[in-house]
Amino acid sequence: MDEAFLAQLRCPLDPERQANLVREEQQIRCTGCHVHFPVKQGLPVLVPDEAELPVGMRELSQLPCQRRANRRKSLN
């Protein structure tokens, strides 16, 4: 995967689309929430159902980016 292409991508789980993605072996990792996405046939699969959550988290709503988004919604 081309590094320039990877630099353009953002984590699809981050509602603000601020978190960058970095390559780690055969996966892509979000620098914000540390979710891992697989790379298949040289392309990242940025589908939430394909994501591997960080250790200790069982659902997407536990991710820091999701909690921030939910807090903002409740304040409005």
N, CA, C and O atoms as a MOPAC input file, in Angstrom:
PM7 MOZYME 1SCF
protein

 N      0.84800 1    -1.17400 1     0.00000 1
 C      0.00000 1     0.00000 1     0.00000 1
 C      0.89600 1     1.24000 1     0.00000 1
 O      1.86100 1     1.32400 1     0.76000 1
 N      0.57500 1     2.16000 1    -0.82800 1
 C      1.32600 1     3.39400 1    -0.98100 1
 C      1.16100 1     4.28600 1     0.25200 1
 O      0.04200 1     4.47700 1     0.72700 1
 N      2.25000 1     4.82500 1     0.76900 1
 C      2.20900 1     5.67300 1     1.96900 1
 C      1.42200 1     6.96800 1     1.73400 1
 O      0.77000 1     7.46400 1     2.65300 1
 N      1.47300 1     7.51100 1     0.53500 1
 C      0.70100 1     8.72500 1     0.23200 1
 C     -0.79900 1     8.44000 1     0.28700 1
 O     -1.58000 1     9.27300 1     0.74700 1
 N     -1.19200 1     7.26400 1    -0.18300 1
 C     -2.59600 1     6.84400 1    -0.11500 1
 C     -3.02000 1     6.69700 1     1.34700 1
 O     -4.07400 1     7.19200 1     1.74800 1
 N     -2.19800 1     6.01900 1     2.13200 1
 C     -2.49000 1     5.81000 1     3.54300 1
 C     -2.60000 1     7.14200 1     4.28900 1
 O     -3.43800 1     7.28200 1     5.18000 1
 N     -1.77800 1     8.10300 1     3.94000 1
 C     -1.80200 1     9.40900 1     4.60900 1
 C     -3.11700 1    10.15000 1     4.38200 1
 O     -3.47300 1    11.02400 1     5.17300 1
 N     -3.83300 1     9.82200 1     3.33200 1
 C     -5.10900 1    10.47800 1     3.03400 1
 C     -6.28200 1     9.86600 1     3.79600 1
 O     -7.33300 1    10.49300 1     3.93500 1
 N     -6.10100 1     8.65700 1     4.28300 1
 C     -7.19000 1     7.94700 1     4.94700 1
 C     -7.37400 1     8.41800 1     6.38500 1
 O     -6.41900 1     8.84600 1     7.03400 1
 N     -8.59900 1     8.33700 1     6.87300 1
 C     -8.93100 1     8.64400 1     8.26000 1
 C     -9.77700 1     7.50000 1     8.81100 1
 O    -10.42500 1     6.77300 1     8.05900 1
 N     -9.76100 1     7.35800 1    10.09900 1
 C    -10.51800 1     6.28400 1    10.74100 1
 C    -12.01300 1     6.49700 1    10.50800 1
 O    -12.53600 1     7.56800 1    10.81600 1
 N    -12.70300 1     5.49700 1     9.97200 1
 C    -14.13400 1     5.64400 1     9.72400 1
 C    -14.97000 1     5.63200 1    11.00700 1
 O    -16.15200 1     5.97700 1    10.97400 1
 N    -14.37900 1     5.24400 1    12.12000 1
 C    -15.10700 1     5.21900 1    13.38900 1
 C    -15.04100 1     6.55400 1    14.11400 1
 O    -15.81400 1     6.79500 1    15.04100 1
 N    -14.13100 1     7.41900 1    13.70300 1
 C    -13.97600 1     8.73800 1    14.32200 1
 C    -14.99200 1     9.68700 1    13.68600 1
 O    -14.84400 1    10.04500 1    12.51700 1
 N    -16.01900 1    10.10300 1    14.43000 1
 C    -17.04000 1    10.98400 1    13.86300 1
 C    -16.47400 1    12.30300 1    13.31100 1
 O    -17.05100 1    12.89700 1    12.40000 1
 N    -15.35800 1    12.74900 1    13.86300 1
 C    -14.74900 1    14.00200 1    13.40600 1
 C    -13.76600 1    13.78700 1    12.26100 1
 O    -13.28500 1    14.75000 1    11.66400 1
 N    -13.47100 1    12.54100 1    11.95900 1
 C    -12.53200 1    12.16900 1    10.89200 1
 C    -11.17000 1    12.85400 1    11.06200 1
 O    -10.57400 1    13.32100 1    10.09100 1
 N    -10.69100 1    12.90600 1    12.30500 1
 C     -9.40200 1    13.51500 1    12.60400 1
 C     -8.28800 1    12.48100 1    12.78400 1
 O     -7.11700 1    12.78900 1    12.56000 1
 N     -8.64000 1    11.27200 1    13.18200 1
 C     -7.64000 1    10.25500 1    13.51200 1
 C     -6.98900 1     9.67300 1    12.26000 1
 O     -7.66900 1     9.25500 1    11.32300 1
 N     -5.67800 1     9.65700 1    12.26800 1
 C     -4.90900 1     9.07900 1    11.17100 1
 C     -4.84100 1     7.56500 1    11.31400 1
 O     -5.14000 1     7.00600 1    12.36900 1
 N     -4.44700 1     6.93000 1    10.24400 1
 C     -4.25300 1     5.48900 1    10.22500 1
 C     -2.80200 1     5.19700 1     9.90200 1
 O     -2.19800 1     5.87100 1     9.06800 1
 N     -2.23400 1     4.18400 1    10.56800 1
 C     -0.85900 1     3.77400 1    10.31400 1
 C     -0.82600 1     2.27800 1    10.05000 1
 O     -1.65700 1     1.52200 1    10.55200 1
 N      0.13900 1     1.87100 1     9.26000 1
 C      0.25700 1     0.45900 1     8.91700 1
 C      1.05000 1    -0.27200 1     9.99000 1
 O      2.09100 1     0.20100 1    10.44600 1
 N      0.54400 1    -1.42100 1    10.37900 1
 C      1.24000 1    -2.31800 1    11.30800 1
 C      1.12200 1    -3.72600 1    10.75000 1
 O      0.06300 1    -4.34700 1    10.84900 1
 N      2.18200 1    -4.22600 1    10.17400 1
 C      2.21700 1    -5.54200 1     9.55100 1
 C      1.07300 1    -5.70100 1     8.55600 1
 O      1.04700 1    -4.99600 1     7.54700 1
 N      0.14200 1    -6.59100 1     8.80500 1
 C     -0.95600 1    -6.83200 1     7.86500 1
 C     -2.25400 1    -6.16500 1     8.32100 1
 O     -3.34900 1    -6.61300 1     7.97900 1
 N     -2.11400 1    -5.09200 1     9.09400 1
 C     -3.27400 1    -4.36900 1     9.58700 1
 C     -3.02700 1    -2.86600 1     9.49900 1
 O     -1.89700 1    -2.41000 1     9.32300 1
 N     -4.10700 1    -2.12000 1     9.62400 1
 C     -4.06200 1    -0.66800 1     9.71800 1
 C     -4.59700 1    -0.32500 1    11.10900 1
 O     -5.62800 1    -0.85300 1    11.52400 1
 N     -3.89800 1     0.55700 1    11.83000 1
 C     -4.30800 1     0.93300 1    13.18200 1
 C     -4.67400 1     2.40000 1    13.23700 1
 O     -3.98300 1     3.24400 1    12.66700 1
 N     -5.76900 1     2.70400 1    13.92800 1
 C     -6.17900 1     4.08100 1    14.15800 1
 C     -5.29700 1     4.66100 1    15.25600 1
 O     -5.12300 1     4.04200 1    16.30600 1
 N     -4.74000 1     5.84200 1    15.01900 1
 C     -3.87900 1     6.47000 1    16.02200 1
 C     -4.67900 1     7.06300 1    17.17600 1
 O     -4.11300 1     7.39000 1    18.21900 1
 N     -5.97900 1     7.20300 1    16.99800 1
 C     -6.81300 1     7.76800 1    18.04900 1
 C     -7.37400 1     6.72400 1    18.98900 1
 O     -7.18000 1     6.81400 1    20.20100 1
 N     -8.06100 1     5.74200 1    18.45400 1
 C     -8.75000 1     4.76100 1    19.30300 1
 C     -8.05500 1     3.39100 1    19.31300 1
 O     -8.43500 1     2.51100 1    20.08600 1
 N     -7.05700 1     3.21400 1    18.47200 1
 C     -6.24600 1     1.98800 1    18.40500 1
 C     -6.99700 1     0.76700 1    17.88500 1
 O     -6.59100 1    -0.36800 1    18.13700 1
 N     -8.08700 1     0.99700 1    17.16300 1
 C     -8.78600 1    -0.08300 1    16.47900 1
 C     -7.90600 1    -0.54700 1    15.32000 1
 O     -7.22300 1     0.25900 1    14.68800 1
 N     -7.92900 1    -1.83200 1    15.05200 1
 C     -7.18500 1    -2.39500 1    13.92900 1
 C     -8.16000 1    -2.80800 1    12.82600 1
 O     -9.21600 1    -3.38200 1    13.08900 1
 N     -7.77900 1    -2.50100 1    11.59600 1
 C     -8.54100 1    -2.90000 1    10.42000 1
 C     -7.65800 1    -3.82000 1     9.58100 1
 O     -6.45300 1    -3.59000 1     9.48000 1
 N     -8.23600 1    -4.85300 1     8.98100 1
 C     -7.43200 1    -5.76300 1     8.16100 1
 C     -7.04400 1    -5.13500 1     6.82200 1
 O     -7.67500 1    -4.19300 1     6.34300 1
 N     -5.99300 1    -5.69000 1     6.24400 1
 C     -5.59500 1    -5.35000 1     4.87900 1
 C     -5.77600 1    -6.63000 1     4.06900 1
 O     -5.18600 1    -7.66600 1     4.37400 1
 N     -6.60000 1    -6.53500 1     3.03800 1
 C     -6.86300 1    -7.69900 1     2.19100 1
 C     -6.51200 1    -7.35200 1     0.74800 1
 O     -6.97500 1    -6.34900 1     0.20500 1
 N     -5.70100 1    -8.18200 1     0.15000 1
 C     -5.23100 1    -7.98600 1    -1.23000 1
 C     -4.61600 1    -6.60200 1    -1.40000 1
 O     -4.77900 1    -5.96300 1    -2.43900 1
 N     -3.90700 1    -6.14500 1    -0.36600 1
 C     -3.19200 1    -4.87900 1    -0.43800 1
 C     -4.02500 1    -3.64600 1    -0.14800 1
 O     -3.50500 1    -2.53000 1    -0.18300 1
 N     -5.31300 1    -3.82400 1     0.13900 1
 C     -6.19100 1    -2.67900 1     0.41300 1
 C     -6.76100 1    -2.76200 1     1.83000 1
 O     -7.14200 1    -3.84100 1     2.28300 1
 N     -6.81900 1    -1.62900 1     2.52800 1
 C     -7.39600 1    -1.64300 1     3.86700 1
 C     -8.90900 1    -1.83000 1     3.80400 1
 O     -9.57900 1    -1.25700 1     2.94400 1
 N     -9.43100 1    -2.62600 1     4.70800 1
 C    -10.86900 1    -2.86200 1     4.79400 1
 C    -11.37400 1    -2.02000 1     5.97700 1
 O    -11.34200 1    -2.45600 1     7.12700 1
 N    -11.83600 1    -0.81600 1     5.66700 1
 C    -12.23800 1     0.13600 1     6.70800 1
 C    -13.73300 1     0.04400 1     6.98200 1
 O    -14.46000 1     1.03400 1     6.90300 1
 N    -14.16700 1    -1.14900 1     7.30100 1
 C    -15.55800 1    -1.43800 1     7.58300 1
 C    -15.66900 1    -1.72900 1     9.08000 1
 O    -14.95600 1    -2.59500 1     9.59000 1
 N    -16.55300 1    -1.01900 1     9.79500 1
 C    -16.64900 1    -1.23500 1    11.24500 1
 C    -16.83500 1    -2.69600 1    11.65000 1
 O    -16.28400 1    -3.11800 1    12.66700 1
 N    -17.58600 1    -3.47000 1    10.89200 1
 C    -17.78900 1    -4.88300 1    11.23600 1
 C    -16.51200 1    -5.70300 1    11.12500 1
 O    -16.41700 1    -6.77800 1    11.71600 1
 N    -15.54200 1    -5.21700 1    10.38400 1
 C    -14.26400 1    -5.91500 1    10.21000 1
 C    -13.22400 1    -5.46600 1    11.22800 1
 O    -12.14600 1    -6.05500 1    11.30600 1
 N    -13.52600 1    -4.44400 1    12.00200 1
 C    -12.56800 1    -3.86400 1    12.93700 1
 C    -12.30800 1    -4.78200 1    14.12300 1
 O    -13.20000 1    -5.48400 1    14.59800 1
 N    -11.06900 1    -4.75700 1    14.58500 1
 C    -10.67800 1    -5.47800 1    15.79200 1
 C    -10.51100 1    -4.43800 1    16.89600 1
 O     -9.63500 1    -3.57600 1    16.81800 1
 N    -11.34000 1    -4.52100 1    17.90500 1
 C    -11.32300 1    -3.54200 1    18.98800 1
 C    -10.09000 1    -3.71700 1    19.87000 1
 O     -9.54000 1    -4.81500 1    19.96200 1
 N     -9.65400 1    -2.63300 1    20.51900 1
 C     -8.52700 1    -2.74400 1    21.44600 1
 C     -8.85900 1    -3.68000 1    22.60600 1
 O    -10.02700 1    -3.92400 1    22.90700 1
 N     -7.83000 1    -4.19000 1    23.24200 1
 C     -7.99000 1    -5.08800 1    24.38500 1
 C     -8.83100 1    -4.40900 1    25.45700 1
 O     -8.60700 1    -3.24400 1    25.78700 1
 N     -9.78300 1    -5.13100 1    25.98900 1
 C    -10.62700 1    -4.62200 1    27.06500 1
 C    -11.90700 1    -3.95300 1    26.60300 1
 O    -12.75300 1    -3.60200 1    27.42500 1
 N    -12.06200 1    -3.77300 1    25.30400 1
 C    -13.28100 1    -3.16000 1    24.77200 1
 C    -14.09400 1    -4.21400 1    24.04800 1
 O    -13.56400 1    -5.00900 1    23.27200 1
 N    -15.40600 1    -4.20800 1    24.31800 1
 C    -16.26600 1    -5.21100 1    23.71900 1
 C    -17.19300 1    -4.65400 1    22.65900 1
 O    -17.76800 1    -5.41000 1    21.87500 1
 N    -17.34500 1    -3.32300 1    22.62600 1
 C    -18.25100 1    -2.73900 1    21.63200 1
 C    -17.75300 1    -1.35800 1    21.20900 1
 O    -16.99000 1    -0.70600 1    21.92200 1
 N    -18.20700 1    -0.93400 1    20.03400 1
 C    -17.75600 1     0.34100 1    19.46400 1
 C    -18.05700 1     1.52600 1    20.36600 1
 O    -17.29000 1     2.48900 1    20.39900 1
 N    -19.15900 1     1.46800 1    21.09500 1
 C    -19.54700 1     2.60600 1    21.94000 1
 C    -18.54700 1     2.87400 1    23.05900 1
 O    -18.59900 1     3.93800 1    23.67600 1
 N    -17.64000 1     1.94400 1    23.33700 1
 C    -16.62800 1     2.13700 1    24.36700 1
 C    -15.41400 1     2.90700 1    23.85400 1
 O    -14.58200 1     3.33400 1    24.65500 1
 N    -15.29500 1     3.09100 1    22.57000 1
 C    -14.13800 1     3.78900 1    22.00200 1
 C    -14.15000 1     5.25700 1    22.41100 1
 O    -15.21800 1     5.86400 1    22.49700 1
 N    -12.98000 1     5.83500 1    22.66300 1
 C    -12.91300 1     7.24700 1    23.07800 1
 C    -13.58500 1     8.20200 1    22.09700 1
 O    -14.25900 1     9.14200 1    22.51800 1
 N    -13.41200 1     7.97700 1    20.80600 1
 C    -14.00700 1     8.87100 1    19.81000 1
 C    -15.53200 1     8.79200 1    19.84000 1
 O    -16.21400 1     9.79600 1    19.63000 1
 N    -16.06000 1     7.61000 1    20.10000 1
 C    -17.51000 1     7.43500 1    20.16600 1
 C    -18.07700 1     8.06600 1    21.44000 1
 O    -19.15500 1     8.66000 1    21.41100 1
 N    -17.36100 1     7.94100 1    22.54600 1
 C    -17.81500 1     8.54700 1    23.80100 1
 C    -17.82800 1    10.06500 1    23.69600 1
 O    -18.75400 1    10.71500 1    24.17900 1
 N    -16.78500 1    10.64200 1    23.05400 1
 C    -16.74900 1    12.10300 1    22.85900 1
 C    -17.93000 1    12.56700 1    22.02300 1
 O    -18.57300 1    13.56700 1    22.34300 1
 N    -18.21100 1    11.84400 1    20.96100 1
 C    -19.32000 1    12.20800 1    20.07600 1
 C    -20.64900 1    12.13900 1    20.82000 1
 O    -21.50900 1    13.00200 1    20.64600 1
 N    -20.81500 1    11.11900 1    21.64300 1
 C    -22.06100 1    10.97500 1    22.40700 1
 C    -22.20400 1    12.08500 1    23.44200 1
 O    -23.31100 1    12.57100 1    23.67500 1
 N    -21.09300 1    12.49600 1    24.07100 1
 C    -21.14000 1    13.60400 1    25.02800 1
 C    -21.55200 1    14.89800 1    24.35000 1
 O    -22.34900 1    15.66600 1    24.89100 1
 N    -21.00600 1    15.13800 1    23.16400 1
 C    -21.34700 1    16.36300 1    22.42500 1
 C    -22.82600 1    16.38300 1    22.05900 1
 O    -23.48100 1    17.42100 1    22.14400 1
 N    -23.34700 1    15.22400 1    21.65100 1
 C    -24.75300 1    15.14200 1    21.30200 1
 C    -25.63100 1    15.44000 1    22.50700 1
 O    -26.65100 1    16.11900 1    22.38600 1
 N    -25.23600 1    14.93600 1    23.66100 1
 C    -26.06200 1    15.13700 1    24.85600 1
 C    -26.01000 1    16.58800 1    25.34100 1
 O    -26.93400 1    17.03700 1    26.01900 1
 N    -24.95200 1    17.32800 1    25.01000 1
 C    -24.84700 1    18.72700 1    25.40200 1
 C    -25.67300 1    19.63800 1    24.51700 1
 O    -26.05500 1    20.73300 1    24.93000 1
 N    -25.95000 1    19.19600 1    23.31000 1
 C    -26.72100 1    20.04000 1    22.36800 1
 C    -28.17300 1    19.92100 1    22.55700 1
 O    -28.94300 1    20.56500 1    21.84400 1

